[in-house]
Amino acid sequence: MPGIKNMKKQEYITKSAFGAKEEMHWIPIKDLDQYKAFPGFLKDYLRTEHCGIEHIVTDERIRNK
């Protein structure tokens, strides 16, 4: 299902593959400390300079050994 993009509020609302509502919001990097972000390294990562498009894939599931 395509999402609904609202450029004025800078948010994106869609449904996951499992039907759960997902909301994504653009926030200023300077305000990141006010939010919980996943994956855990994301706040530090976004504060560094990057060039081009990057695809980040993580798996933070707990595995029993």
PDBQT receptor file of N, H, CA, C and O in Angstrom, charges set to zero:
ATOM      1  N   MET A   1       0.843  -1.181   0.000  1.00  0.00    +0.000 N 
ATOM      2  CA  MET A   1       0.000   0.000   0.000  1.00  0.00    +0.000 C 
ATOM      3  C   MET A   1       0.884   1.238   0.000  1.00  0.00    +0.000 C 
ATOM      4  O   MET A   1       1.737   1.376   0.876  1.00  0.00    +0.000 OA
ATOM      5  N   PRO A   2       0.706   2.133  -0.949  1.00  0.00    +0.000 N 
ATOM      6  CA  PRO A   2       1.520   3.342  -0.967  1.00  0.00    +0.000 C 
ATOM      7  C   PRO A   2       1.219   4.226   0.239  1.00  0.00    +0.000 C 
ATOM      8  O   PRO A   2       0.089   4.268   0.726  1.00  0.00    +0.000 OA
ATOM      9  N   GLY A   3       2.228   4.921   0.706  1.00  0.00    +0.000 N 
ATOM     10  H   GLY A   3       3.146   4.887   0.310  1.00  0.00    +0.000 HD
ATOM     11  CA  GLY A   3       2.052   5.805   1.851  1.00  0.00    +0.000 C 
ATOM     12  C   GLY A   3       1.447   7.127   1.444  1.00  0.00    +0.000 C 
ATOM     13  O   GLY A   3       1.278   7.416   0.259  1.00  0.00    +0.000 OA
ATOM     14  N   ILE A   4       1.132   7.905   2.420  1.00  0.00    +0.000 N 
ATOM     15  H   ILE A   4       1.270   7.671   3.382  1.00  0.00    +0.000 HD
ATOM     16  CA  ILE A   4       0.590   9.245   2.207  1.00  0.00    +0.000 C 
ATOM     17  C   ILE A   4       1.645  10.219   2.695  1.00  0.00    +0.000 C 
ATOM     18  O   ILE A   4       1.975  10.235   3.881  1.00  0.00    +0.000 OA
ATOM     19  N   LYS A   5       2.168  11.020   1.807  1.00  0.00    +0.000 N 
ATOM     20  H   LYS A   5       1.900  11.008   0.844  1.00  0.00    +0.000 HD
ATOM     21  CA  LYS A   5       3.241  11.930   2.167  1.00  0.00    +0.000 C 
ATOM     22  C   LYS A   5       2.685  13.342   2.341  1.00  0.00    +0.000 C 
ATOM     23  O   LYS A   5       1.983  13.849   1.466  1.00  0.00    +0.000 OA
ATOM     24  N   ASN A   6       2.993  13.962   3.453  1.00  0.00    +0.000 N 
ATOM     25  H   ASN A   6       3.562  13.550   4.164  1.00  0.00    +0.000 HD
ATOM     26  CA  ASN A   6       2.570  15.324   3.731  1.00  0.00    +0.000 C 
ATOM     27  C   ASN A   6       3.839  16.160   3.846  1.00  0.00    +0.000 C 
ATOM     28  O   ASN A   6       4.489  16.161   4.891  1.00  0.00    +0.000 OA
ATOM     29  N   MET A   7       4.196  16.870   2.779  1.00  0.00    +0.000 N 
ATOM     30  H   MET A   7       3.668  16.870   1.930  1.00  0.00    +0.000 HD
ATOM     31  CA  MET A   7       5.447  17.625   2.766  1.00  0.00    +0.000 C 
ATOM     32  C   MET A   7       5.447  18.777   3.761  1.00  0.00    +0.000 C 
ATOM     33  O   MET A   7       6.499  19.138   4.289  1.00  0.00    +0.000 OA
ATOM     34  N   LYS A   8       4.276  19.360   4.025  1.00  0.00    +0.000 N 
ATOM     35  H   LYS A   8       3.422  19.067   3.597  1.00  0.00    +0.000 HD
ATOM     36  CA  LYS A   8       4.226  20.485   4.955  1.00  0.00    +0.000 C 
ATOM     37  C   LYS A   8       4.639  20.043   6.360  1.00  0.00    +0.000 C 
ATOM     38  O   LYS A   8       5.410  20.732   7.028  1.00  0.00    +0.000 OA
ATOM     39  N   LYS A   9       4.129  18.902   6.804  1.00  0.00    +0.000 N 
ATOM     40  H   LYS A   9       3.503  18.343   6.262  1.00  0.00    +0.000 HD
ATOM     41  CA  LYS A   9       4.472  18.406   8.135  1.00  0.00    +0.000 C 
ATOM     42  C   LYS A   9       5.688  17.498   8.111  1.00  0.00    +0.000 C 
ATOM     43  O   LYS A   9       6.183  17.113   9.170  1.00  0.00    +0.000 OA
ATOM     44  N   GLN A  10       6.186  17.141   6.920  1.00  0.00    +0.000 N 
ATOM     45  H   GLN A  10       5.783  17.454   6.060  1.00  0.00    +0.000 HD
ATOM     46  CA  GLN A  10       7.342  16.271   6.757  1.00  0.00    +0.000 C 
ATOM     47  C   GLN A  10       7.143  14.948   7.487  1.00  0.00    +0.000 C 
ATOM     48  O   GLN A  10       7.945  14.572   8.342  1.00  0.00    +0.000 OA
ATOM     49  N   GLU A  11       6.075  14.254   7.143  1.00  0.00    +0.000 N 
ATOM     50  H   GLU A  11       5.423  14.559   6.448  1.00  0.00    +0.000 HD
ATOM     51  CA  GLU A  11       5.820  12.950   7.731  1.00  0.00    +0.000 C 
ATOM     52  C   GLU A  11       5.379  11.981   6.652  1.00  0.00    +0.000 C 
ATOM     53  O   GLU A  11       4.906  12.391   5.592  1.00  0.00    +0.000 OA
ATOM     54  N   TYR A  12       5.533  10.708   6.922  1.00  0.00    +0.000 N 
ATOM     55  H   TYR A  12       5.918  10.375   7.783  1.00  0.00    +0.000 HD
ATOM     56  CA  TYR A  12       5.177   9.670   5.969  1.00  0.00    +0.000 C 
ATOM     57  C   TYR A  12       4.435   8.593   6.753  1.00  0.00    +0.000 C 
ATOM     58  O   TYR A  12       4.967   8.052   7.722  1.00  0.00    +0.000 OA
ATOM     59  N   ILE A  13       3.223   8.284   6.343  1.00  0.00    +0.000 N 
ATOM     60  H   ILE A  13       2.791   8.723   5.556  1.00  0.00    +0.000 HD
ATOM     61  CA  ILE A  13       2.405   7.293   7.039  1.00  0.00    +0.000 C 
ATOM     62  C   ILE A  13       2.087   6.166   6.074  1.00  0.00    +0.000 C 
ATOM     63  O   ILE A  13       1.642   6.410   4.953  1.00  0.00    +0.000 OA
ATOM     64  N   THR A  14       2.315   4.935   6.506  1.00  0.00    +0.000 N 
ATOM     65  H   THR A  14       2.676   4.736   7.417  1.00  0.00    +0.000 HD
ATOM     66  CA  THR A  14       2.069   3.769   5.668  1.00  0.00    +0.000 C 
ATOM     67  C   THR A  14       1.718   2.580   6.557  1.00  0.00    +0.000 C 
ATOM     68  O   THR A  14       1.580   2.734   7.770  1.00  0.00    +0.000 OA
ATOM     69  N   LYS A  15       1.574   1.412   5.970  1.00  0.00    +0.000 N 
ATOM     70  H   LYS A  15       1.685   1.288   4.984  1.00  0.00    +0.000 HD
ATOM     71  CA  LYS A  15       1.351   0.186   6.729  1.00  0.00    +0.000 C 
ATOM     72  C   LYS A  15       2.483  -0.778   6.444  1.00  0.00    +0.000 C 
ATOM     73  O   LYS A  15       2.965  -0.864   5.315  1.00  0.00    +0.000 OA
ATOM     74  N   SER A  16       2.909  -1.503   7.464  1.00  0.00    +0.000 N 
ATOM     75  H   SER A  16       2.518  -1.433   8.381  1.00  0.00    +0.000 HD
ATOM     76  CA  SER A  16       3.969  -2.486   7.293  1.00  0.00    +0.000 C 
ATOM     77  C   SER A  16       3.433  -3.688   6.526  1.00  0.00    +0.000 C 
ATOM     78  O   SER A  16       2.239  -3.772   6.239  1.00  0.00    +0.000 OA
ATOM     79  N   ALA A  17       4.313  -4.602   6.204  1.00  0.00    +0.000 N 
ATOM     80  H   ALA A  17       5.284  -4.534   6.437  1.00  0.00    +0.000 HD
ATOM     81  CA  ALA A  17       3.914  -5.825   5.509  1.00  0.00    +0.000 C 
ATOM     82  C   ALA A  17       2.938  -6.639   6.349  1.00  0.00    +0.000 C 
ATOM     83  O   ALA A  17       2.191  -7.457   5.812  1.00  0.00    +0.000 OA
ATOM     84  N   PHE A  18       2.937  -6.422   7.666  1.00  0.00    +0.000 N 
ATOM     85  H   PHE A  18       3.544  -5.758   8.102  1.00  0.00    +0.000 HD
ATOM     86  CA  PHE A  18       2.054  -7.149   8.574  1.00  0.00    +0.000 C 
ATOM     87  C   PHE A  18       0.782  -6.365   8.905  1.00  0.00    +0.000 C 
ATOM     88  O   PHE A  18      -0.026  -6.806   9.722  1.00  0.00    +0.000 OA
ATOM     89  N   GLY A  19       0.606  -5.202   8.270  1.00  0.00    +0.000 N 
ATOM     90  H   GLY A  19       1.263  -4.843   7.606  1.00  0.00    +0.000 HD
ATOM     91  CA  GLY A  19      -0.600  -4.410   8.472  1.00  0.00    +0.000 C 
ATOM     92  C   GLY A  19      -0.536  -3.392   9.589  1.00  0.00    +0.000 C 
ATOM     93  O   GLY A  19      -1.512  -2.680   9.824  1.00  0.00    +0.000 OA
ATOM     94  N   ALA A  20       0.594  -3.301  10.288  1.00  0.00    +0.000 N 
ATOM     95  H   ALA A  20       1.387  -3.880  10.097  1.00  0.00    +0.000 HD
ATOM     96  CA  ALA A  20       0.724  -2.331  11.382  1.00  0.00    +0.000 C 
ATOM     97  C   ALA A  20       0.979  -0.931  10.816  1.00  0.00    +0.000 C 
ATOM     98  O   ALA A  20       1.710  -0.773   9.838  1.00  0.00    +0.000 OA
ATOM     99  N   LYS A  21       0.379   0.068  11.430  1.00  0.00    +0.000 N 
ATOM    100  H   LYS A  21      -0.215  -0.061  12.225  1.00  0.00    +0.000 HD
ATOM    101  CA  LYS A  21       0.578   1.455  11.005  1.00  0.00    +0.000 C 
ATOM    102  C   LYS A  21       2.002   1.884  11.357  1.00  0.00    +0.000 C 
ATOM    103  O   LYS A  21       2.469   1.664  12.474  1.00  0.00    +0.000 OA
ATOM    104  N   GLU A  22       2.674   2.490  10.402  1.00  0.00    +0.000 N 
ATOM    105  H   GLU A  22       2.294   2.669   9.494  1.00  0.00    +0.000 HD
ATOM    106  CA  GLU A  22       4.018   3.018  10.623  1.00  0.00    +0.000 C 
ATOM    107  C   GLU A  22       3.996   4.513  10.350  1.00  0.00    +0.000 C 
ATOM    108  O   GLU A  22       3.420   4.962   9.359  1.00  0.00    +0.000 OA
ATOM    109  N   GLU A  23       4.615   5.268  11.216  1.00  0.00    +0.000 N 
ATOM    110  H   GLU A  23       5.083   4.903  12.021  1.00  0.00    +0.000 HD
ATOM    111  CA  GLU A  23       4.734   6.706  11.012  1.00  0.00    +0.000 C 
ATOM    112  C   GLU A  23       6.203   7.085  11.041  1.00  0.00    +0.000 C 
ATOM    113  O   GLU A  23       6.931   6.721  11.965  1.00  0.00    +0.000 OA
ATOM    114  N   MET A  24       6.630   7.812  10.030  1.00  0.00    +0.000 N 
ATOM    115  H   MET A  24       6.038   8.107   9.280  1.00  0.00    +0.000 HD
ATOM    116  CA  MET A  24       8.011   8.292   9.966  1.00  0.00    +0.000 C 
ATOM    117  C   MET A  24       7.967   9.803   9.867  1.00  0.00    +0.000 C 
ATOM    118  O   MET A  24       7.197  10.352   9.079  1.00  0.00    +0.000 OA
ATOM    119  N   HIS A  25       8.784  10.481  10.655  1.00  0.00    +0.000 N 
ATOM    120  H   HIS A  25       9.410  10.035  11.295  1.00  0.00    +0.000 HD
ATOM    121  CA  HIS A  25       8.802  11.941  10.687  1.00  0.00    +0.000 C 
ATOM    122  C   HIS A  25      10.231  12.436  10.483  1.00  0.00    +0.000 C 
ATOM    123  O   HIS A  25      11.176  11.876  11.038  1.00  0.00    +0.000 OA
ATOM    124  N   TRP A  26      10.378  13.483   9.689  1.00  0.00    +0.000 N 
ATOM    125  H   TRP A  26       9.610  13.939   9.239  1.00  0.00    +0.000 HD
ATOM    126  CA  TRP A  26      11.666  14.139   9.548  1.00  0.00    +0.000 C 
ATOM    127  C   TRP A  26      11.860  15.043  10.759  1.00  0.00    +0.000 C 
ATOM    128  O   TRP A  26      10.989  15.845  11.098  1.00  0.00    +0.000 OA
ATOM    129  N   ILE A  27      13.010  14.900  11.404  1.00  0.00    +0.000 N 
ATOM    130  H   ILE A  27      13.717  14.249  11.129  1.00  0.00    +0.000 HD
ATOM    131  CA  ILE A  27      13.327  15.779  12.534  1.00  0.00    +0.000 C 
ATOM    132  C   ILE A  27      14.729  16.347  12.314  1.00  0.00    +0.000 C 
ATOM    133  O   ILE A  27      15.570  15.686  11.706  1.00  0.00    +0.000 OA
ATOM    134  N   PRO A  28      14.988  17.541  12.792  1.00  0.00    +0.000 N 
ATOM    135  CA  PRO A  28      16.324  18.120  12.647  1.00  0.00    +0.000 C 
ATOM    136  C   PRO A  28      17.357  17.294  13.413  1.00  0.00    +0.000 C 
ATOM    137  O   PRO A  28      17.095  16.852  14.531  1.00  0.00    +0.000 OA
ATOM    138  N   ILE A  29      18.521  17.087  12.817  1.00  0.00    +0.000 N 
ATOM    139  H   ILE A  29      18.734  17.446  11.908  1.00  0.00    +0.000 HD
ATOM    140  CA  ILE A  29      19.578  16.298  13.463  1.00  0.00    +0.000 C 
ATOM    141  C   ILE A  29      19.948  16.902  14.806  1.00  0.00    +0.000 C 
ATOM    142  O   ILE A  29      20.275  16.174  15.744  1.00  0.00    +0.000 OA
ATOM    143  N   LYS A  30      19.902  18.225  14.911  1.00  0.00    +0.000 N 
ATOM    144  H   LYS A  30      19.637  18.816  14.150  1.00  0.00    +0.000 HD
ATOM    145  CA  LYS A  30      20.254  18.868  16.188  1.00  0.00    +0.000 C 
ATOM    146  C   LYS A  30      19.287  18.487  17.310  1.00  0.00    +0.000 C 
ATOM    147  O   LYS A  30      19.620  18.645  18.484  1.00  0.00    +0.000 OA
ATOM    148  N   ASP A  31      18.096  17.987  16.969  1.00  0.00    +0.000 N 
ATOM    149  H   ASP A  31      17.826  17.858  16.015  1.00  0.00    +0.000 HD
ATOM    150  CA  ASP A  31      17.086  17.605  17.962  1.00  0.00    +0.000 C 
ATOM    151  C   ASP A  31      17.059  16.106  18.264  1.00  0.00    +0.000 C 
ATOM    152  O   ASP A  31      16.183  15.651  18.998  1.00  0.00    +0.000 OA
ATOM    153  N   LEU A  32      17.998  15.327  17.714  1.00  0.00    +0.000 N 
ATOM    154  H   LEU A  32      18.710  15.697  17.118  1.00  0.00    +0.000 HD
ATOM    155  CA  LEU A  32      17.977  13.872  17.876  1.00  0.00    +0.000 C 
ATOM    156  C   LEU A  32      17.993  13.409  19.329  1.00  0.00    +0.000 C 
ATOM    157  O   LEU A  32      17.394  12.384  19.655  1.00  0.00    +0.000 OA
ATOM    158  N   ASP A  33      18.669  14.149  20.206  1.00  0.00    +0.000 N 
ATOM    159  H   ASP A  33      19.155  14.982  19.941  1.00  0.00    +0.000 HD
ATOM    160  CA  ASP A  33      18.756  13.734  21.609  1.00  0.00    +0.000 C 
ATOM    161  C   ASP A  33      17.399  13.717  22.308  1.00  0.00    +0.000 C 
ATOM    162  O   ASP A  33      17.268  13.132  23.384  1.00  0.00    +0.000 OA
ATOM    163  N   GLN A  34      16.403  14.339  21.721  1.00  0.00    +0.000 N 
ATOM    164  H   GLN A  34      16.510  14.814  20.848  1.00  0.00    +0.000 HD
ATOM    165  CA  GLN A  34      15.066  14.366  22.321  1.00  0.00    +0.000 C 
ATOM    166  C   GLN A  34      14.232  13.135  21.947  1.00  0.00    +0.000 C 
ATOM    167  O   GLN A  34      13.096  12.997  22.401  1.00  0.00    +0.000 OA
ATOM    168  N   TYR A  35      14.797  12.232  21.112  1.00  0.00    +0.000 N 
ATOM    169  H   TYR A  35      15.720  12.344  20.743  1.00  0.00    +0.000 HD
ATOM    170  CA  TYR A  35      14.037  11.095  20.601  1.00  0.00    +0.000 C 
ATOM    171  C   TYR A  35      14.782   9.786  20.820  1.00  0.00    +0.000 C 
ATOM    172  O   TYR A  35      16.007   9.762  20.931  1.00  0.00    +0.000 OA
ATOM    173  N   LYS A  36      14.031   8.717  20.878  1.00  0.00    +0.000 N 
ATOM    174  H   LYS A  36      13.036   8.737  20.788  1.00  0.00    +0.000 HD
ATOM    175  CA  LYS A  36      14.606   7.376  20.913  1.00  0.00    +0.000 C 
ATOM    176  C   LYS A  36      14.730   6.917  19.467  1.00  0.00    +0.000 C 
ATOM    177  O   LYS A  36      13.751   6.968  18.722  1.00  0.00    +0.000 OA
ATOM    178  N   ALA A  37      15.906   6.474  19.058  1.00  0.00    +0.000 N 
ATOM    179  H   ALA A  37      16.700   6.433  19.664  1.00  0.00    +0.000 HD
ATOM    180  CA  ALA A  37      16.131   6.075  17.672  1.00  0.00    +0.000 C 
ATOM    181  C   ALA A  37      16.651   4.644  17.601  1.00  0.00    +0.000 C 
ATOM    182  O   ALA A  37      17.418   4.196  18.454  1.00  0.00    +0.000 OA
ATOM    183  N   PHE A  38      16.221   3.954  16.582  1.00  0.00    +0.000 N 
ATOM    184  H   PHE A  38      15.597   4.317  15.890  1.00  0.00    +0.000 HD
ATOM    185  CA  PHE A  38      16.677   2.591  16.331  1.00  0.00    +0.000 C 
ATOM    186  C   PHE A  38      17.161   2.499  14.893  1.00  0.00    +0.000 C 
ATOM    187  O   PHE A  38      16.536   3.094  14.014  1.00  0.00    +0.000 OA
ATOM    188  N   PRO A  39      18.210   1.805  14.618  1.00  0.00    +0.000 N 
ATOM    189  CA  PRO A  39      19.077   1.058  15.525  1.00  0.00    +0.000 C 
ATOM    190  C   PRO A  39      19.862   1.992  16.443  1.00  0.00    +0.000 C 
ATOM    191  O   PRO A  39      19.932   3.197  16.203  1.00  0.00    +0.000 OA
ATOM    192  N   GLY A  40      20.442   1.433  17.482  1.00  0.00    +0.000 N 
ATOM    193  H   GLY A  40      20.385   0.454  17.677  1.00  0.00    +0.000 HD
ATOM    194  CA  GLY A  40      21.093   2.208  18.530  1.00  0.00    +0.000 C 
ATOM    195  C   GLY A  40      22.183   3.163  18.064  1.00  0.00    +0.000 C 
ATOM    196  O   GLY A  40      22.364   4.223  18.662  1.00  0.00    +0.000 OA
ATOM    197  N   PHE A  41      22.912   2.811  17.009  1.00  0.00    +0.000 N 
ATOM    198  H   PHE A  41      22.765   1.950  16.523  1.00  0.00    +0.000 HD
ATOM    199  CA  PHE A  41      24.009   3.651  16.528  1.00  0.00    +0.000 C 
ATOM    200  C   PHE A  41      23.543   4.820  15.662  1.00  0.00    +0.000 C 
ATOM    201  O   PHE A  41      24.359   5.658  15.279  1.00  0.00    +0.000 OA
ATOM    202  N   LEU A  42      22.274   4.892  15.350  1.00  0.00    +0.000 N 
ATOM    203  H   LEU A  42      21.611   4.211  15.661  1.00  0.00    +0.000 HD
ATOM    204  CA  LEU A  42      21.773   5.832  14.356  1.00  0.00    +0.000 C 
ATOM    205  C   LEU A  42      22.031   7.301  14.696  1.00  0.00    +0.000 C 
ATOM    206  O   LEU A  42      22.378   8.082  13.810  1.00  0.00    +0.000 OA
ATOM    207  N   LYS A  43      21.870   7.685  15.942  1.00  0.00    +0.000 N 
ATOM    208  H   LYS A  43      21.587   7.051  16.662  1.00  0.00    +0.000 HD
ATOM    209  CA  LYS A  43      22.074   9.099  16.303  1.00  0.00    +0.000 C 
ATOM    210  C   LYS A  43      23.503   9.548  15.995  1.00  0.00    +0.000 C 
ATOM    211  O   LYS A  43      23.705  10.605  15.397  1.00  0.00    +0.000 OA
ATOM    212  N   ASP A  44      24.481   8.760  16.394  1.00  0.00    +0.000 N 
ATOM    213  H   ASP A  44      24.317   7.901  16.880  1.00  0.00    +0.000 HD
ATOM    214  CA  ASP A  44      25.877   9.116  16.113  1.00  0.00    +0.000 C 
ATOM    215  C   ASP A  44      26.164   9.072  14.618  1.00  0.00    +0.000 C 
ATOM    216  O   ASP A  44      26.857   9.938  14.085  1.00  0.00    +0.000 OA
ATOM    217  N   TYR A  45      25.640   8.080  13.963  1.00  0.00    +0.000 N 
ATOM    218  H   TYR A  45      25.077   7.376  14.396  1.00  0.00    +0.000 HD
ATOM    219  CA  TYR A  45      25.861   7.918  12.530  1.00  0.00    +0.000 C 
ATOM    220  C   TYR A  45      25.338   9.126  11.743  1.00  0.00    +0.000 C 
ATOM    221  O   TYR A  45      26.010   9.604  10.828  1.00  0.00    +0.000 OA
ATOM    222  N   LEU A  46      24.162   9.614  12.088  1.00  0.00    +0.000 N 
ATOM    223  H   LEU A  46      23.617   9.226  12.831  1.00  0.00    +0.000 HD
ATOM    224  CA  LEU A  46      23.564  10.721  11.357  1.00  0.00    +0.000 C 
ATOM    225  C   LEU A  46      24.269  12.052  11.592  1.00  0.00    +0.000 C 
ATOM    226  O   LEU A  46      24.107  12.992  10.814  1.00  0.00    +0.000 OA
ATOM    227  N   ARG A  47      25.039  12.127  12.648  1.00  0.00    +0.000 N 
ATOM    228  H   ARG A  47      25.170  11.364  13.280  1.00  0.00    +0.000 HD
ATOM    229  CA  ARG A  47      25.758  13.373  12.939  1.00  0.00    +0.000 C 
ATOM    230  C   ARG A  47      27.059  13.490  12.157  1.00  0.00    +0.000 C 
ATOM    231  O   ARG A  47      27.714  14.531  12.218  1.00  0.00    +0.000 OA
ATOM    232  N   THR A  48      27.449  12.454  11.428  1.00  0.00    +0.000 N 
ATOM    233  H   THR A  48      26.917  11.609  11.379  1.00  0.00    +0.000 HD
ATOM    234  CA  THR A  48      28.668  12.505  10.626  1.00  0.00    +0.000 C 
ATOM    235  C   THR A  48      28.298  12.765   9.170  1.00  0.00    +0.000 C 
ATOM    236  O   THR A  48      27.178  12.486   8.740  1.00  0.00    +0.000 OA
ATOM    237  N   GLU A  49      29.256  13.304   8.422  1.00  0.00    +0.000 N 
ATOM    238  H   GLU A  49      30.165  13.530   8.771  1.00  0.00    +0.000 HD
ATOM    239  CA  GLU A  49      28.995  13.655   7.027  1.00  0.00    +0.000 C 
ATOM    240  C   GLU A  49      29.012  12.408   6.143  1.00  0.00    +0.000 C 
ATOM    241  O   GLU A  49      29.848  11.520   6.316  1.00  0.00    +0.000 OA
ATOM    242  N   HIS A  50      28.090  12.357   5.209  1.00  0.00    +0.000 N 
ATOM    243  H   HIS A  50      27.411  13.078   5.069  1.00  0.00    +0.000 HD
ATOM    244  CA  HIS A  50      27.982  11.236   4.280  1.00  0.00    +0.000 C 
ATOM    245  C   HIS A  50      27.819  11.770   2.869  1.00  0.00    +0.000 C 
ATOM    246  O   HIS A  50      27.379  12.901   2.664  1.00  0.00    +0.000 OA
ATOM    247  N   CYS A  51      28.179  10.944   1.903  1.00  0.00    +0.000 N 
ATOM    248  H   CYS A  51      28.537  10.025   2.070  1.00  0.00    +0.000 HD
ATOM    249  CA  CYS A  51      28.078  11.325   0.504  1.00  0.00    +0.000 C 
ATOM    250  C   CYS A  51      27.339  10.220  -0.241  1.00  0.00    +0.000 C 
ATOM    251  O   CYS A  51      27.719   9.052  -0.157  1.00  0.00    +0.000 OA
ATOM    252  N   GLY A  52      26.304  10.577  -0.958  1.00  0.00    +0.000 N 
ATOM    253  H   GLY A  52      25.995  11.526  -1.026  1.00  0.00    +0.000 HD
ATOM    254  CA  GLY A  52      25.577   9.593  -1.750  1.00  0.00    +0.000 C 
ATOM    255  C   GLY A  52      24.464   8.923  -0.972  1.00  0.00    +0.000 C 
ATOM    256  O   GLY A  52      24.092   9.353   0.119  1.00  0.00    +0.000 OA
ATOM    257  N   ILE A  53      23.947   7.864  -1.558  1.00  0.00    +0.000 N 
ATOM    258  H   ILE A  53      24.250   7.515  -2.444  1.00  0.00    +0.000 HD
ATOM    259  CA  ILE A  53      22.842   7.113  -0.963  1.00  0.00    +0.000 C 
ATOM    260  C   ILE A  53      23.405   5.907  -0.229  1.00  0.00    +0.000 C 
ATOM    261  O   ILE A  53      24.267   5.202  -0.755  1.00  0.00    +0.000 OA
ATOM    262  N   GLU A  54      22.922   5.670   0.980  1.00  0.00    +0.000 N 
ATOM    263  H   GLU A  54      22.223   6.243   1.407  1.00  0.00    +0.000 HD
ATOM    264  CA  GLU A  54      23.352   4.515   1.760  1.00  0.00    +0.000 C 
ATOM    265  C   GLU A  54      22.128   3.724   2.191  1.00  0.00    +0.000 C 
ATOM    266  O   GLU A  54      21.102   4.297   2.557  1.00  0.00    +0.000 OA
ATOM    267  N   HIS A  55      22.244   2.428   2.145  1.00  0.00    +0.000 N 
ATOM    268  H   HIS A  55      23.077   1.963   1.848  1.00  0.00    +0.000 HD
ATOM    269  CA  HIS A  55      21.171   1.525   2.565  1.00  0.00    +0.000 C 
ATOM    270  C   HIS A  55      21.641   0.849   3.844  1.00  0.00    +0.000 C 
ATOM    271  O   HIS A  55      22.634   0.121   3.828  1.00  0.00    +0.000 OA
ATOM    272  N   ILE A  56      20.945   1.078   4.945  1.00  0.00    +0.000 N 
ATOM    273  H   ILE A  56      20.139   1.669   4.958  1.00  0.00    +0.000 HD
ATOM    274  CA  ILE A  56      21.336   0.522   6.239  1.00  0.00    +0.000 C 
ATOM    275  C   ILE A  56      20.395  -0.632   6.570  1.00  0.00    +0.000 C 
ATOM    276  O   ILE A  56      19.175  -0.466   6.598  1.00  0.00    +0.000 OA
ATOM    277  N   VAL A  57      20.974  -1.799   6.818  1.00  0.00    +0.000 N 
ATOM    278  H   VAL A  57      21.965  -1.935   6.795  1.00  0.00    +0.000 HD
ATOM    279  CA  VAL A  57      20.192  -2.975   7.196  1.00  0.00    +0.000 C 
ATOM    280  C   VAL A  57      20.733  -3.470   8.524  1.00  0.00    +0.000 C 
ATOM    281  O   VAL A  57      21.938  -3.679   8.666  1.00  0.00    +0.000 OA
ATOM    282  N   THR A  58      19.852  -3.660   9.499  1.00  0.00    +0.000 N 
ATOM    283  H   THR A  58      18.873  -3.490   9.383  1.00  0.00    +0.000 HD
ATOM    284  CA  THR A  58      20.279  -4.162  10.799  1.00  0.00    +0.000 C 
ATOM    285  C   THR A  58      19.359  -5.290  11.240  1.00  0.00    +0.000 C 
ATOM    286  O   THR A  58      18.231  -5.418  10.763  1.00  0.00    +0.000 OA
ATOM    287  N   ASP A  59      19.856  -6.094  12.148  1.00  0.00    +0.000 N 
ATOM    288  H   ASP A  59      20.772  -5.990  12.536  1.00  0.00    +0.000 HD
ATOM    289  CA  ASP A  59      19.077  -7.176  12.742  1.00  0.00    +0.000 C 
ATOM    290  C   ASP A  59      19.401  -7.165  14.226  1.00  0.00    +0.000 C 
ATOM    291  O   ASP A  59      20.455  -7.650  14.638  1.00  0.00    +0.000 OA
ATOM    292  N   GLU A  60      18.502  -6.617  15.030  1.00  0.00    +0.000 N 
ATOM    293  H   GLU A  60      17.645  -6.223  14.696  1.00  0.00    +0.000 HD
ATOM    294  CA  GLU A  60      18.749  -6.487  16.465  1.00  0.00    +0.000 C 
ATOM    295  C   GLU A  60      17.964  -7.513  17.277  1.00  0.00    +0.000 C 
ATOM    296  O   GLU A  60      17.747  -7.334  18.475  1.00  0.00    +0.000 OA
ATOM    297  N   ARG A  61      17.541  -8.594  16.612  1.00  0.00    +0.000 N 
ATOM    298  H   ARG A  61      17.717  -8.740  15.639  1.00  0.00    +0.000 HD
ATOM    299  CA  ARG A  61      16.840  -9.647  17.355  1.00  0.00    +0.000 C 
ATOM    300  C   ARG A  61      17.801 -10.314  18.332  1.00  0.00    +0.000 C 
ATOM    301  O   ARG A  61      18.997 -10.434  18.067  1.00  0.00    +0.000 OA
ATOM    302  N   ILE A  62      17.259 -10.742  19.454  1.00  0.00    +0.000 N 
ATOM    303  H   ILE A  62      16.287 -10.644  19.669  1.00  0.00    +0.000 HD
ATOM    304  CA  ILE A  62      18.059 -11.440  20.452  1.00  0.00    +0.000 C 
ATOM    305  C   ILE A  62      18.154 -12.901  20.026  1.00  0.00    +0.000 C 
ATOM    306  O   ILE A  62      17.147 -13.550  19.746  1.00  0.00    +0.000 OA
ATOM    307  N   ARG A  63      19.364 -13.393  19.985  1.00  0.00    +0.000 N 
ATOM    308  H   ARG A  63      20.182 -12.865  20.212  1.00  0.00    +0.000 HD
ATOM    309  CA  ARG A  63      19.579 -14.787  19.589  1.00  0.00    +0.000 C 
ATOM    310  C   ARG A  63      20.053 -15.588  20.782  1.00  0.00    +0.000 C 
ATOM    311  O   ARG A  63      20.955 -15.162  21.504  1.00  0.00    +0.000 OA
ATOM    312  N   ASN A  64      19.456 -16.732  20.991  1.00  0.00    +0.000 N 
ATOM    313  H   ASN A  64      18.723 -17.077  20.405  1.00  0.00    +0.000 HD
ATOM    314  CA  ASN A  64      19.896 -17.651  22.049  1.00  0.00    +0.000 C 
ATOM    315  C   ASN A  64      21.038 -18.492  21.504  1.00  0.00    +0.000 C 
ATOM    316  O   ASN A  64      20.934 -19.060  20.417  1.00  0.00    +0.000 OA
ATOM    317  N   LYS A  65      22.118 -18.570  22.252  1.00  0.00    +0.000 N 
ATOM    318  H   LYS A  65      22.202 -18.108  23.135  1.00  0.00    +0.000 HD
ATOM    319  CA  LYS A  65      23.264 -19.372  21.816  1.00  0.00    +0.000 C 
ATOM    320  C   LYS A  65      23.325 -20.670  22.548  1.00  0.00    +0.000 C 
ATOM    321  O   LYS A  65      24.227 -21.472  22.308  1.00  0.00    +0.000 OA
TER     322      LYS A  65
